[in-house]
Amino acid sequence: MDSIILLFLCLLLGYGLQYVSAFPRNAHLTLNQFVIYVSLPALALYYIPKVQINSELFYPLGIAWLGFLFSFLFFYVLGSRLGWSRKLIGCLIITAGLGNTSFIGFPVVQALFGEEGLKTAIIVDQPGSFVVMSTLGIFTASFFSKGQTETKAIAKKILLFPPFIGFFISCLLCIFKLDFPADFQSVFQKLGSTVTPIALLSVGFQIRYDKNSQHWKFLRLGLFFKLILTPAFFFFLYKIVGNGQGLTVDVSIIESAMAPMITGTILSASYGLKPKLSNMMVSVGIPLSFCTLAFWYYLIKIF
């Protein structure tokens, strides 16, 4: 419960700081860079070496990887047919294709399924959402931001992306079943814990509710895809087609129904992919998701 309180409190504080004259107008840019260069790599270095590799990883891993590919196909085809700009397509692919599987996902899963459910949630988030954001996310942002299609240029951005570097080092440790000394783990955990408050402050600082904004129709479509179509896709795939049962499947489907990923929003905005729409996806999507999550939880329980 305290994580959910922190979530809304930081959003409100960030929104309130807009009206504090001592706070720079572009403060969110600095906050975003801190998250990307410090918080996210630390998070990877702490969690990923602890991941246990086994056959049960398919369900939680599929949430992020298949979900992002589903988003890419949906918005790329739709946007191309309707003549949308590249930046709009890229924005919707990233913000609707990446779920908030940790900041919202962890406390929600813990509340609904207990500590045992967190084991699955971590797999959905770390080798799933986090890695997709660091690879396919940065590829998509680079591809749609300026129309760059050179493989070398995009590969360079991925390889030099700080969270990806942290992920690569963590994977090596995971493969060889190694981990950092306890003191380093404690430091990484503390640095990683700054993701939630700083990212939420940044998003709150950029919230602008403009009733006449041209983004509202795209916002509705993006949130409909993220909160309704995506979990419906995985419910059908896992429960109906795959006949999946048990805690792992249920937690995976609930994680697929989470609001858009905050750090995915930061990635999209930092590449100039419709920053206002990117932040609206989070600021509107987070409170709305609590209503849709209740529906999906009820549905998986009766099945």
Legacy VTK file of the C-alpha trace (Angstrom):
# vtk DataFile Version 3.0
C-alpha trace
ASCII
DATASET POLYDATA
POINTS 303 float
0.000 0.000 0.000
2.868 2.387 0.785
4.223 1.936 -2.781
0.880 3.019 -4.249
0.776 6.044 -1.913
4.332 6.927 -2.986
3.296 6.648 -6.631
0.467 9.166 -6.412
2.324 11.435 -3.965
5.342 11.787 -6.297
3.094 12.488 -9.272
1.318 15.234 -7.285
4.615 16.682 -6.024
6.006 16.759 -9.544
2.871 18.488 -10.780
3.073 21.023 -7.940
6.722 21.830 -8.690
5.615 23.322 -12.004
4.399 26.304 -9.991
7.583 26.727 -7.922
9.627 29.502 -9.524
12.886 28.239 -8.011
12.556 25.011 -9.967
14.071 25.218 -13.519
11.569 24.829 -16.368
13.650 22.033 -17.903
14.293 20.203 -14.624
12.633 17.065 -15.989
15.476 16.628 -18.495
18.005 16.285 -15.682
15.730 13.931 -13.759
15.283 11.769 -16.862
19.033 11.500 -17.426
19.643 10.504 -13.806
17.133 7.674 -14.160
18.723 6.468 -17.410
22.390 6.824 -16.408
22.251 5.832 -12.720
19.006 4.311 -11.434
18.208 1.804 -14.194
21.733 0.320 -14.538
21.847 -0.097 -10.745
18.495 -1.881 -10.832
19.798 -4.340 -13.422
23.011 -4.975 -11.514
21.052 -5.792 -8.374
18.209 -7.986 -9.683
19.294 -9.821 -12.830
22.201 -11.849 -11.315
19.595 -13.375 -8.955
17.289 -14.650 -11.738
16.915 -18.437 -11.866
16.852 -19.770 -15.444
14.246 -22.521 -16.013
11.441 -23.592 -18.367
8.766 -21.692 -16.413
10.185 -18.386 -17.639
8.202 -18.604 -20.903
4.940 -17.141 -19.576
6.354 -14.070 -17.799
8.989 -13.409 -20.483
6.379 -13.492 -23.228
4.499 -10.575 -21.656
7.165 -8.025 -22.526
8.612 -9.472 -25.728
5.398 -10.557 -27.447
3.564 -7.515 -26.066
6.048 -5.104 -27.636
5.989 -6.911 -30.995
2.179 -6.837 -30.896
2.316 -3.072 -30.278
4.850 -2.552 -33.074
2.739 -4.418 -35.648
-0.513 -2.796 -34.541
0.600 0.837 -34.561
3.027 0.591 -37.469
0.393 -0.913 -39.778
-2.394 1.369 -38.521
-0.225 4.494 -38.542
1.122 3.807 -42.021
-2.381 3.370 -43.441
-3.708 6.517 -41.751
-0.707 8.656 -42.654
0.519 9.327 -39.106
3.914 10.949 -38.564
6.864 8.716 -37.688
7.164 10.357 -34.267
3.527 9.612 -33.434
3.870 5.979 -34.488
7.078 5.568 -32.492
5.523 7.211 -29.436
2.524 4.870 -29.388
4.605 1.755 -30.072
6.847 2.452 -27.075
4.339 3.834 -24.568
1.618 1.275 -25.354
4.058 -1.585 -25.847
5.858 -1.336 -22.512
4.033 -1.961 -19.241
4.687 -0.542 -15.787
5.540 -3.985 -14.452
7.612 -2.801 -11.487
6.547 0.584 -10.021
2.878 -0.341 -10.207
3.230 -4.037 -10.972
5.179 -5.058 -7.866
2.891 -3.486 -5.241
-0.270 -4.583 -7.095
0.959 -8.180 -7.514
2.055 -8.305 -3.883
-1.364 -7.079 -2.773
-3.255 -9.565 -4.973
-1.014 -12.653 -4.882
1.351 -12.199 -1.929
5.136 -12.577 -1.799
5.041 -15.697 -3.992
3.580 -13.682 -6.849
6.546 -11.281 -6.753
8.862 -14.040 -7.992
6.954 -14.112 -11.279
6.588 -10.320 -11.378
10.371 -9.881 -11.198
10.801 -12.156 -14.241
8.191 -10.160 -16.161
10.015 -6.938 -15.306
13.777 -7.542 -15.304
14.632 -9.925 -18.204
11.303 -8.898 -19.772
10.141 -5.268 -19.729
13.496 -3.856 -18.665
15.470 -5.646 -21.378
12.885 -4.922 -24.083
13.049 -1.231 -23.182
16.863 -1.326 -23.316
16.985 -3.080 -26.716
13.835 -2.983 -28.841
12.765 0.245 -27.134
15.971 2.122 -27.921
15.930 0.670 -31.459
12.366 1.919 -32.003
13.130 5.337 -30.509
16.188 5.727 -32.747
14.385 4.471 -35.845
11.345 6.732 -35.546
12.923 9.866 -34.042
14.798 11.068 -37.124
14.152 8.322 -39.613
17.612 6.854 -39.067
17.829 3.403 -40.594
21.589 2.810 -40.490
22.180 -0.414 -38.589
25.526 0.759 -37.218
24.080 3.979 -35.806
21.194 2.198 -34.066
23.419 -0.633 -32.813
25.821 1.924 -31.346
23.000 3.643 -29.453
21.807 0.311 -28.041
25.276 -0.856 -27.004
26.113 2.484 -25.364
22.716 2.812 -23.652
23.616 2.714 -19.904
20.791 0.339 -18.857
21.850 -2.076 -21.599
25.451 -2.021 -20.366
24.199 -2.805 -16.873
22.024 -5.592 -18.277
24.911 -7.125 -20.244
27.199 -7.223 -17.203
24.360 -8.664 -15.098
23.659 -11.395 -17.669
27.273 -12.527 -17.580
27.078 -12.801 -13.804
23.758 -14.675 -14.068
25.138 -17.175 -16.607
28.172 -17.937 -14.447
26.035 -17.905 -11.269
27.975 -15.053 -9.716
26.892 -11.929 -7.873
28.442 -8.803 -6.415
29.623 -8.675 -2.787
26.888 -7.850 -0.286
28.019 -4.240 0.181
27.854 -3.553 -3.556
24.443 -5.217 -3.775
23.192 -2.916 -1.039
24.497 0.136 -2.913
22.910 -0.988 -6.202
19.601 -1.654 -4.455
19.556 1.821 -2.919
20.475 3.524 -6.190
17.889 1.442 -8.046
15.193 2.403 -5.550
15.494 6.018 -6.760
13.821 5.069 -10.048
10.293 5.309 -8.702
10.341 8.731 -6.978
12.553 10.477 -9.533
10.780 9.098 -12.605
7.363 9.934 -11.139
8.480 13.453 -10.202
9.670 13.933 -13.787
6.373 12.723 -15.225
4.346 14.838 -12.782
6.428 17.887 -13.632
5.448 17.520 -17.298
1.723 16.893 -16.812
-0.370 19.319 -18.830
-4.108 18.783 -19.211
-5.200 20.621 -22.312
-8.838 19.913 -23.161
-8.271 21.124 -26.704
-5.151 19.034 -27.255
-4.958 17.096 -30.511
-3.499 14.189 -28.547
-6.699 13.051 -26.832
-7.882 10.740 -29.620
-4.449 9.116 -29.802
-4.352 8.881 -26.011
-7.654 7.010 -25.975
-6.426 4.598 -28.641
-3.072 4.046 -26.903
-4.651 3.355 -23.520
-7.336 1.118 -25.047
-4.575 -0.938 -26.629
-2.480 -1.087 -23.445
-5.203 -1.651 -20.850
-7.717 -3.713 -22.861
-6.320 -5.235 -26.062
-2.955 -6.339 -24.673
-4.273 -8.238 -21.627
-7.075 -9.663 -23.811
-4.422 -10.978 -26.217
-2.483 -12.704 -23.423
-5.631 -13.997 -21.726
-6.645 -15.650 -24.989
-3.109 -16.922 -25.698
-2.313 -18.237 -22.214
-5.704 -19.277 -20.842
-7.721 -20.287 -23.924
-5.147 -21.488 -26.467
-2.423 -22.626 -24.069
-4.824 -23.784 -21.335
-2.408 -22.324 -18.788
-3.273 -22.493 -15.113
-1.671 -21.492 -11.836
-0.049 -18.516 -10.166
2.596 -17.916 -12.847
0.000 -17.555 -15.605
-2.335 -15.381 -13.507
0.436 -12.999 -12.414
1.718 -12.759 -16.005
-1.715 -11.745 -17.332
-2.193 -9.162 -14.565
1.247 -7.708 -15.359
0.254 -7.411 -19.030
-2.629 -5.160 -17.941
-0.432 -2.591 -16.172
-0.359 1.076 -17.177
2.347 2.328 -19.578
5.927 2.098 -18.341
7.278 5.308 -16.789
10.839 4.785 -18.015
9.498 3.890 -21.469
7.756 7.252 -21.423
11.022 8.940 -20.467
12.784 7.124 -23.322
10.123 8.209 -25.805
10.138 11.818 -24.609
13.948 12.050 -24.560
14.005 11.114 -28.263
11.410 13.760 -29.094
8.635 11.270 -29.841
5.601 13.397 -28.935
6.691 14.197 -25.331
3.278 15.605 -24.346
1.426 12.510 -25.530
4.072 10.275 -23.940
3.509 11.850 -20.531
-0.281 11.859 -20.923
-0.130 8.092 -21.478
1.321 7.704 -17.979
-0.475 10.472 -16.100
-3.903 9.346 -17.349
-3.058 5.657 -17.706
-1.901 5.068 -14.119
-5.145 6.041 -12.318
-7.293 4.502 -15.079
-5.411 1.203 -14.860
-6.624 0.556 -11.324
-10.158 0.234 -12.704
-9.203 -2.067 -15.577
-6.922 -4.171 -13.339
-9.896 -4.960 -11.112
-11.757 -6.269 -14.167
-8.870 -8.524 -15.323
-8.285 -9.869 -11.815
-11.948 -10.823 -11.553
-11.810 -12.471 -14.996
-8.780 -14.658 -14.315
-10.271 -15.768 -11.001
-13.486 -17.064 -12.605
-11.465 -18.926 -15.235
LINES 1 304
303 0 1 2 3 4 5 6 7 8 9 10 11 12 13 14 15 16 17 18 19 20 21 22 23 24 25 26 27 28 29 30 31 32 33 34 35 36 37 38 39 40 41 42 43 44 45 46 47 48 49 50 51 52 53 54 55 56 57 58 59 60 61 62 63 64 65 66 67 68 69 70 71 72 73 74 75 76 77 78 79 80 81 82 83 84 85 86 87 88 89 90 91 92 93 94 95 96 97 98 99 100 101 102 103 104 105 106 107 108 109 110 111 112 113 114 115 116 117 118 119 120 121 122 123 124 125 126 127 128 129 130 131 132 133 134 135 136 137 138 139 140 141 142 143 144 145 146 147 148 149 150 151 152 153 154 155 156 157 158 159 160 161 162 163 164 165 166 167 168 169 170 171 172 173 174 175 176 177 178 179 180 181 182 183 184 185 186 187 188 189 190 191 192 193 194 195 196 197 198 199 200 201 202 203 204 205 206 207 208 209 210 211 212 213 214 215 216 217 218 219 220 221 222 223 224 225 226 227 228 229 230 231 232 233 234 235 236 237 238 239 240 241 242 243 244 245 246 247 248 249 250 251 252 253 254 255 256 257 258 259 260 261 262 263 264 265 266 267 268 269 270 271 272 273 274 275 276 277 278 279 280 281 282 283 284 285 286 287 288 289 290 291 292 293 294 295 296 297 298 299 300 301 302
